[in-house]
Amino acid sequence: MSEDVYDIIVIGGGPSGMMAAGRAGELGARVLLLEKNDRLGKKLSITGGRRCNITNAEYDNRLFLDSFPESKQFLFSPFSQFNVESTFEFFEERGLPLVVEERKRAFPKSQKAEDVCTTLKEYVEESGNVTVKLSVTVESFVLVDKELKGVRTSAGEFLGSKIVVATGGLAAPETGSTGEGLSMLAQIGHKVDDPDPNLAPLRTSSKWVHQLSGVTVDDMTLRFMQNGKTAHKARGRLLFTHFGISGPLVINSAHKVKTLLKQGALTASVDLFPDHDLGSLDTFFIELFEQQKKKTLKNVLKEVLQKKLSESVLNRQDLRIGDLPVHEISRDQRKLLVRTLKDLNFPITGTMGFEWSIVADGGVEPKEVDFRSMTSRLFPNLYLIGDTLNINRPSGGFSLQLCWTTGWVAGTHAAQAD
C-alpha cells in the first residue's frame, strides 16, 4: 500500500477528470489522477471527427439547460458556477481561441481535438500539485467502517481524503470507456441505471436503405410513425448508411426512438420535399413533365434528386415507371410518385451499439448527487462527474460542456472542503 495520502484522487483522465484535477491542483490540493489508458484524453482526441465540439455557444443558462429537459432542475446550481461563457474564457485565456459554427457549435479555431487535449494536459501540469499515473486500472474502492478511504488499482492501493469518479459511460469502448466506474459505484450502494447507447445512429432491416449508403439529403423531414400516428418529427440533414440512417438530426432523435421502440413497432418516414404539400408537389411535377415531355422519368428525376436516390425511389415495387417518357405517365402514376417522395418509409429496428455511440446514457441517478458540489449523497467525500451521471442530452457540444462544468465544480469544492 502507498504510504502517501492524497488530498484528492481523480479516477479517469478524460475531459471532466482533467478539468477536476487541474482545478483542484490550481487551488493547492495534492491530487492523484489515475488513467487506465497510456495517455490522457484518448476519447477526447477523436471526438467531433477529431475537431472537438467543445461546447454550444448559448450563453443564457436557462436556454442552454432547456436541452436537458429531464434533469435541468439539477443543473442550475453547477451552471451558476461554471457555464458556457466560463468555458470560452477558460480555453481562450490559455491560448486556444474558439470559433462558432452552425447550430451554435463551438470548436477550437485550429479544428484539432488534440489541441484541446494539450490545453487540458497543460492545465493539469501547471500547478505542480497533480501526480498523473497512466496505464493504471482502478478495481475497487477502499472502504473502512463504511467510509471511503481510497482505491485499489492494478498498481496497488492509493489513499485519498476525497475521491472524484470521472470514468465515463460505455460509449466508444475502444477508447477505454468500459463501465468499471459504474460497477464500482453500484457495489457501494449507488443506484446505477443500465447504460444504453444514447446519441447513436439508427438501424433498419430495409436493404434499399443500406444500398443508399453514403447518400446525404441536406434538407428533409424525418417522421417516426407508431400506430399510424407521428410520434416524433425532426427536420434537417440525413445520411444513409450501410446499416440505416445517421447525421446530427438522427443521432439527436435516438433517445426518443429507444423509448418509442419499447412501446412497439416503429417506422421512419422521409419527406424529401418538406416545403411542399402533396398538392403543390404534384403541380411542380406537372410543370416539370410539360417542360421535358420527351425525356424518361428516370432522367427527369435525376435532375431533382441524386442519381442513386432517384434510382432507389423508382425501384420500389409499386413504382416501376422509370423507363416511361413522362408524357406517357398517367395521373395516378404521377400521384403515386408524389406520395412516395413525401413518404419514403422503412422500419426502425434499434440504435447502433456502444461502439457507434457518441454518448451512452445510464449511470448514477441525479437525485443521489448534490449538484451544488457534485458530491454523492451516500458518501460526503465522493464526487461524481461527467458521463458517470445519468443525464440525457443532445449532440452539439452539450456533453462536453457538462464535463467542463461538473469537473470544475467538483475540483473546486473538493479542494476547498475541510
NORFEN-V546103 format. One record per helix or strand of 3 or more residues. SS is the DSSP state (~ for helix, > for strand). FROM is the first residue (numbers start at 0). TO is the last residue. Records with the same first field share a line. If there is no record, write none. Layout:
SS=FROM-TO, FROM-TO
//
This chain:
>=4-10, 30-33, 52-55, 97-99, 104-107, 129-132, 137-143, 146-152, 155-164, 191-198, 215-225, 228-239, 243-245, 265-270, 343-347, 358-363, 381-383
~=14-25, 43-49, 60-64, 71-80, 83-92, 101-103, 112-125, 172-174, 179-186, 206-209, 247-260, 277-290, 296-300, 306-313, 325-327, 330-341, 353-355, 365-367, 385-387, 397-415
//
